Amino acid sequence: MVDLDTREWLLTNGLGSFASGTVADVRTRTYHGWLFAATNPPNGRTLLFSHLEASLEVSKKVVPLGTNIWGTGNIEPTGYKLLHSFDINPVPKWIWGEQDWQLSRQLIMPYGLETSHNSGNLQDSLVSHRLLIQYRYEGRETAILRLRLLIADRNFHSQQTQSSDLQFSQLLGYRQIYLQAMSNDGFGTPWRLRWTQGEYRADPVWYWNYEFPEETQRGLGDREDLFSPGYLTVILKPGDAVTLEARIGFPEQSIDSLTPDTFAEAVEAEQERLSQIGSWESGIKGQGGQAKNYTLSPLSPLFPPSTKTWQQLLKASDQFIVYRASIANPTVMAGYHWFNDWGRDTLIALPGLTLVTGRFELAKNLLQTFGRYCRHGLIPNTFPDTDTEPAYNCIDAALWWIETLGLYLEATQDWQFLAAQFSVVQQIHKAFIGGTRYNIQVDATDGLLGWDAPGVALTWMDAVVEGQPITPRSGKPVEINALWYSALCWMSQWAEHLSQLETGDKVRLANQGKRYAQQAQQVKTSLQKFWNPQLGYLYDTIDFDDRRNAQIRPNAVLAVSLHHCGFLPSQGRQILELATDRLLTPYGLRSLDPADPEYIGRCFGNSQKRDRAYHQGTVWTWLIGAFIRGWQRFLPEQPIPFSWQPLLDHLWHDACIGSISEIFDGEPPHYPRGAVAQAWSIAEVMRHI
């Protein structure tokens, strides 16, 4: 496999559906395929359409263009050897060829959410999941293109295996075929494939034992069987093209016709939609199209340089913003391919995805949605795949919600929204003071916030193996209390501001503001408990019995990066200087000092090995944002000791081309690991590049 280019590409449709594969056009993951349809947006992701196995007959010579890795270890056919070029802009495009012919293929997944013309509400939106494919031929003589259809009907986390219980029906129409799986569990998702020219022949056959080497390395299921209902034969003269469309759902009478221009029109429509991201018009218009009079804070630059890199970051950022049917509102996918929408990740990513791009109405919707789901003073960390109650299993999502609300208000001065959300702020404060789930409660003796519950991990360092947190941080974590301090400062500021408006009980709000300010001062004083003068750094946690964890982790950097910082300038400088020496890499911050005996420098292997390394030295790109904000606060006169070039090279040339990975190995050469496209990685780069 040394000559296989297994770098990846990704297409999404704003609903949770996606298409993904490799430059070499070989499937190396369970998550590679051309149509993973989110049947219950953004969940229910189901592989329906794996790929088309293509061959081209020229001068009576049949040339296979596909590439497959089989369970035997063989790679055949070897179409990748004829691959001349690959590009992701404006859409993924492959070009195969020999001396006397050339065949290109392009893919696009059109945006799947359309609001009705009479209403701007997402509740009235229409959704569609579809993929367009176009092949174009150039050569000296007429050629015959054969496209064999490979399909499935399985959850995106699993693999399909041939079984007598699994059958596929096919109904042939004019230049289209309707497909649906049938099993003992019932009927699968119906969908259809149609084309602009060619003759289809039913030829049902199973292809067994595809191998996914990336899953082999991850210790997961790595074999797949795919079903082929038949193949399409297309006669192509020089300059000819054939366009195909895969679309889920039952047959529709009113569907648009498929023409030779459909693909180009879809590309143009997508480019026009993307061009609106980050523009003033996009930022100031709500769903109903009414202009908003937002006032920008100088801390939230709306118009970064219009460079190719910035445009790619905008495009990548848009892939994470999806529609959730259960709440009829937008949400943010934490990463691709396998993550869902998570509260903590969404709130940390929100400033970069929305505020610096001027998507204020989106920011407002996201904050409003998570605020609406506040229970027991907690903001949910995950929404389940079914429409049941979210999971409230983190201590910091509520604090990130307040911090992000503050940044939104700084950028927009939207005090009406503050007035509407202030009851949520009060609910969080009351729950933390009085106590809530997982024994989360403020310690009355010092005002610090802590928690104590066995077998769970409630901070962002949340890996648990066999019921035991790998990075146990119960007690009083440093970044949680820095967030708590910042939250109290925001609350004091907001109560004072609201007391001056024409709404609410002015006296009560003014008194609340004073009380929040007093609590903030107590917490600021108590934050000094985290200072380790021998090390010149912050303790990572303080236990309830006052034991202190002196491990060098990036949580100290998070603690000095927030809008309100409770630490001294001299302390901030020492923290950043030590973090530069021990934690900083070209791709972000390590999660643990390499000199620590618990440090693990590579995050690979089966799930247990990966989980044990996840926060024990692994590099996290999103943390570079906190490092830069802290540096700009405490060391503004010194150049930031970080070059963007390695991350930009990664963006353009590595892993998932056009996006940024979730994590990297702690040890050089810092191989990218984890999800190949991560929301908060992109978002934090966008805040500071």
Secondary structure, DSSP 8 states (H G I E B T S, - for coil): -TT----EEEEE-SSS-EEEEETTS---STT-EEEEEEEETTEEEEEEEEEEEEEEEETTEEEE--EEEBTTS-EEEEGGGGEEEEE-SSS-EEEEEETTEEEEEEEE----EE--TT---GGG-EE--EEEEEEEEEESS-EEEEEEEEEEEEETTS-----TT-EEEEEEETTEEEEEEEETTEE---EEEEESS-EEEEEEEEEEEEE-HHHHHTTS--EEEEEEEEEEEEEE-TT-EEEEEEEESS--SS-----TTHHHHHHHHHHHHHHTTTSHHHHHB-TT--B------TTS-S-----HHHHHHHHHHHTTEEEETTTTEEEEB-EETT--BBHHHHHHHHIIIIITTT-HHHHHHHHHHHHHT-BTTB--SB--SSSS--B---SSHHHHHHHHHHHHHHHH--HHHHHHHHHHHHHHHHHHHH-BGGGBEE-TTT--EEB--TT---SS---EETTEESS---BEEHHHHHHHHHHHHHHHHHHHHHHTSSSS-HHHHHHHHHHHHHHHHHHHHHGGGGEETTTTEE-SEE-TTS-EE----THHHHHTSSSS--S-HHHHHHHHHHHHHHTEETTEEESS-TTSTT------SSHHHHHHHTTTT-EETTHHHHHHHHHHHH-TTS--S--SHHHHHHHHHSSBTTS--SEE-SSTT--EES-SEEHHHHHHHHHH-
